[in-house]
C-alpha cells in the first residue's frame, strides 16, 4: 500500500489565483486584483516546495502544472523560479512535462519565449469558443482573431500546445458544434479538452439560471448529440478520447492529468490547491485556504495547508475507481481489490457488461463509449456493495 502511488507517478500542481476578469461560468478559485506582489508569491511558492521536499525526499518528479486563474499573467521570472526550485529539490524525469495554462488575451510572443526559456514545454490555452457572440456570452476578453494569433504564437514557441473549448452553449446546435469542432481541428492541434457547459452554483451563470434568465441552453438530447459528435469528429481526425473530456494524438496526452487519473501522488500549492501525498506509508488528502491573502499569511506561519486528512484504504480504492474509470485504459482490477480488500461485485460487473457499459479484459475494467456517456451512473453501480 505504501508504494501504491507509484502506479500513477508524482507531480506538482501550482495554483495562480488571479485573472483579469471573472468568467460567468467559472467556479474555479480565481480573483481579480489590481496589484500583485509577485516577489511575495515566489517566496511563498518556494517555501511550500521546501516544506514538501522535507517530507517527500528523493522522489522523481514527473510533471509540473501551472493552473489557475490565469497563469499567463505570472511574470516569466516567477514561473522560472518555481521550476528551478522544484528541480533543485527533487530528481526529475528525463522527459518532465511542464505545462502552463494561458488565456489568449494575455499572450505575447516575448512572454511565451521567456516561459519556454524558463523551462515550460507545454501550453494549455483557454480558447472556449470560436465565434464572437459566444465568446462575449462566456465573458471572455479575447476575440476569435486573438485566439488564433495566440495559438500561432504558442505553436512557434512550443512543440506541445493544447486548447479548451466549451460546447452545449446557449443557442448552439449540433450542426454548429460539428462545424466549430472541425474548424478547431484544422488548427494543427494535437490535444483538445472539450467540456460541456455546466451551470455551477455560486457563479454568475448559476445565479441567472436560478432566476430563469439564462436562456437558450440546449435540450438534453441536443447536448447528448454534441457529446457523440465530439467523439466521432475527434476520432476521425486522429484525436480519440483518452479521457471523458480530453482528446489527443497518440503520445500527446497530458502526462500531468494522467497522474490524477492513474491515482498517483501530487503536491498542490497555492490558494485552494488540493493534493494527494503518501508520507510514511499513509496517503493524505491536502487542501489550502481559498483566499490568496489567507494563503500567503498561512505560508509565512509555516504551512499553506489548511487540511490534511488521512485516507483509509477503502477511500483510496473508491477514489482510484472514480479516477481510473475516466480514462480509456480503465483501471487495474487487482490494484483496486488490493486497496479495497474485497473483490468487485461480480453481479454488478456482469450486469454492466451485459448492458454494454463496460468491458473486462486482461485484468482491466474499462468503460465503453456507451458507458462513458453515462459514466457517473456506471461508477455508482460499481461502487455499490
N, C-alpha and C positions, 0 to 999 in steps of 0.2 A: 504493500500500500504506500510505503514511504516514497517509492520511486514512480508512482503511477503517472505523475505529471510529465515524465519523460516521453510518454506516448505522444504528447502534443507539442513539446518544446517549451521554450522560455522567451517571453517577450516583454517589452516595456511600452506602456501607453502614457503619453504626456498630454494632459488636457490644458489647452489655452482657452480661457473662458470668454474672450472678448470678440465682439462683432461690430461692424459699422452700423448695422440696423438689425432689429429682431424680426425674423420672418414670421408671418401669422400662423403657419402650420407647425412651427418648430417647438418641441418640448425638451430640447437639449439644454444643458446648463450653460447658457450664453447671456452675456451682459454687454450693454453699450456704455462705454466710458470715454470721457473727453481726453483724459491724460492717463498714461500708463508708465510707471517707472520700471522699465524693462530690466535695469540692473538689479532691482529688488527681486524680480521674478527669476532671474538667473541664479541669484544666491539661494532662493528658496528651492528651486529645482535641484540644484547641486546638493544642498543639504539633505533633501529627501533621498536622492540617489545614494549618497554616502551612508545614510541610515539603513537603507535596504541592503546595501552591499555588505554591511557588517553582519546581517542576518542570513544572507544568501551568498556566501563567498564561493568563488571558483566556478560558478555555473557558466555555461556557454550561452551567450545572448544571441538569439536568432534574428530578432526584429525590433525595430523602434517605430512607433506610430505617433505622429503629432496630430491630435484631433481637437475638435472644438465645438462651438466657437469658430473662429476663422484664423487658423494658424498662419496663413499667409500674411497676416498683419504683424507677425513676430519679426523683429529685426533679424536678418541673417546671422548676426553675431550671437543672438540669443539661442537660435537653433543650433549653431555650431558648438556653442559652449556645452549644451546638453549632450550632444553626440560625443564630443571629446571626453566629457566626464564619464559617460557610460562605457566608452572604450577603455578608459583608464581603470575602471573599477571591475570590469568583467572581461574574460576572454570572449571573443566574438567569432561567429561562424565566418568562413571564408566568403560566403555569398550573403552576408547580412543585408536584409531588406530594410530600408529606412524611408518611410512614407510620410509625406506632409500633405494635409488637406488644404485646398486653395479655393477661393471664390474668384470667378473671372474678373470681378470689379477691382480686385486688389492685386492683379497680376502685372508685373513689369518684367521686361526681358532681363534687365540688370539684376533685379532681386532674385529671379529664378536662377540665374547663373551663379549668384552668390550662395543660394541654398545648395546647389549642386556642389560647389567648391567646398562647402562646409560639411558635406557627407550625405545629403539627401540623394536618393537614387530612384525614387518613385513619387509621382504626384497623383493625388485623387482630387478631382475637380467637381465642385457643386454646380453643375450647369442647370439641372432640374427641368428645363423646358426649352424647346427650340422654336417658340413663336412669341412675339412681343406681348400679346394680350395676356397669355398665361403667365409669363414672367412677372408682369405687373400685378396680376391677381395673387401670385405667390409671394409678393413683397420683395422680389429680387431687385437688386440695384444695378444689374448689368443688362445689356441688350444682347440680342442674338449675335450681332456682329462682334461685340466684345467677347462673347463666349467662344466664338470660332477663332478669333485672333489669339485669345489666351491659350486655347488648345494648341494652336500652331507654335506659339512661343514655348509651351511646355514640351512639345514634341522635339523641338530643336535642342532643348537642354537635357532631356531625359529619355532614356530608352523605354521606360515603362510609365504610361500615363493612363489613368482610369477616369471616367466621369460618371456622375449620378444623373438619372432622370426620374421624375415622378410621373406616374400615369394615373388614370381614373380621376383626372382633374375636372373642374367644372366645365360642363357643356362639351366635353371631349367624347368623340365617338370611337368605336373600334377601328373604323377605317382611317380616321385621322391619326390614331396612335400607330397603326401599321406604317403609315407614310412617314411619320416623325421618327419612328424607330429605324426604318430603312435609311433615312437621312443621317441619323446619328452613326449608323454602322458604316456609312460611306466615308467617315472621317478618319480612316486608318487607325481605328481604336482597337486595342487588344483586351480590354476589360471594361465591363459596364456593370454598374449597380443600378437596378431598376426596381423602384419601390412603388407600391400602390399607395395613393394618398390616404392617410388615416387621420381622422379627426380626434385630436387628443384633448382631454380635459386640461384646463389651465392655459390653453393657447388662445390667441385671438380668433382662430377658426372655430375652436371649441365653443367659445362664447357666442359667436354669430350663429353657429349651428343650433345651440340651445335656444336661441331666440327666434329660430326659424328664418334666419336671414342669409344663410349660406346656400344659395340656390344653384341648381344645375348639376348637382352631383350625379354621376351615372347610376343607373339602376344596378342592382346586384348582378343580374345576368350580363349586363354590358361590361361591368368590371371583371367578372369571371372570364368573359371572352377576351378582354385585353390581356389578362394573365396568360391565357392559352396562346394568343398571338405572340406574346413576348417569347415564350418557349420556342415556338415554331420559327419565327424570324431569326432569332439569335442562333439557333442550331443550324439553320440554312446558311448563315454567314460564317460558320465555323467557331461560334462562341456559345457552346452549350452551357446550360446551367450547371455549375458545380456546387451551388448552394441555392436556397429558395429564391433569393433576390439578386444573385450575383452570377455573371456570365463571363467566361474568359476563353481565349485561345489556350490550348494545352501548354502549360508552363508559365502562363501569365497570371495564375491565380494569386490572390492576396495571401502571402505567407503569414502575415500577422493575424489576419482574421481566421486563418486555418488553425492557429494556436488556440483561439477561443473555441472553435467548433470541434477540434480534436481534444478539448479539455486539457490543455497544458496549463502551465503556470504563467502568470503575467503580473507585473507590477503596474499599479495605476497611481500616477502622481498628478497633482493639480486639483483645483476645486471640483468636487463632485465625482472624481475618478474612482472607479471600482477596481479591485484586483482579486486574484486568486493565487495564493502563495503557500508552498509547502515548507514548513520550518520544523526541524527536528522530528520529521516523520508525520506531522499533523498538518492538514490542509485548512487554511483560513480564508474567509471572505473579508476583504477590507473595503472601507468606504472613507471618503473625505468630506469635509464640510462643503456645502454648495456655494456659499458666499465667498467671493475672491478675497475680500479683506479678512474674513474669519479664517480662511485657509492660510494666508500669509502669516497671520498672528499665531496660529497654531504651530506652524513650522518654526517660528522663532522660539517657541517654548519647547521644541524638541521633536515634535511629530506632527505631520499633516494628516494623520489618520484620525477619524472620529469614531470609527467602529472597526473592531477586529473580532470576527466570530468564528469559532471552531466549527467545522462541518463534520458531522458524523458520516460513516461510510454510506448509509442509505441516501443521505442528502447528496453526497458526491455521485452516487450511482444515478440518481434522478437528474442531476444537472448534466451528467455525461449523456444520458439518453436524450434530454431536451436539445442539447447542442449537436450531438452526433447525428441525429436524425435529420438535421437541416441540410447536411451535405450529401452529395451524390454517392460518396463512398460508404455512407452509413456508419454503423457502429460495430465494434468488435464484441460479439456476444460473450465470449469468455471474459473479456475485461469487465463488462457490465456485471456479469454474475459474480466475479471475484469481489468487486466493490460491494455488491448488494448482499452477498452470501445467500442468495436464493436464485433459482432459475427464472427466466421469463416465463410467463404463463403460456403453456402450450396451447391452451384453449384460445386465448386472445390472439396469439401469433397465427394459429390456423385460421381463425375467423377473418383476420385482416388479410391474410394471404388469399383466402377464398374470394374475398371482395376485390382482389386486385390492387390493394393498397400498399402492400409490402412484398419484398422477396427475401428469402433466406438462402444464401449461397456462400460456400467456402468460409463458414464461420462468421459471416457478416450479415447484418439485418439492414435493409435499405428500404426507403420509401420509393414507390414507383412514381412516375409522372402524375398519375391519378391521385396517389396518396399525398404528394407534395402540395396539391391544390387544396387539400383539407388537412394540412399537417397537424394543426393543434388537436384536432379530434383524434387523429391516429396516435399521437403521443399520449393523450389522456387514456386511450384504450390500453396502450402498452403498460402504462404506469399502474393500471388497476390490478389489485392483487386477487 
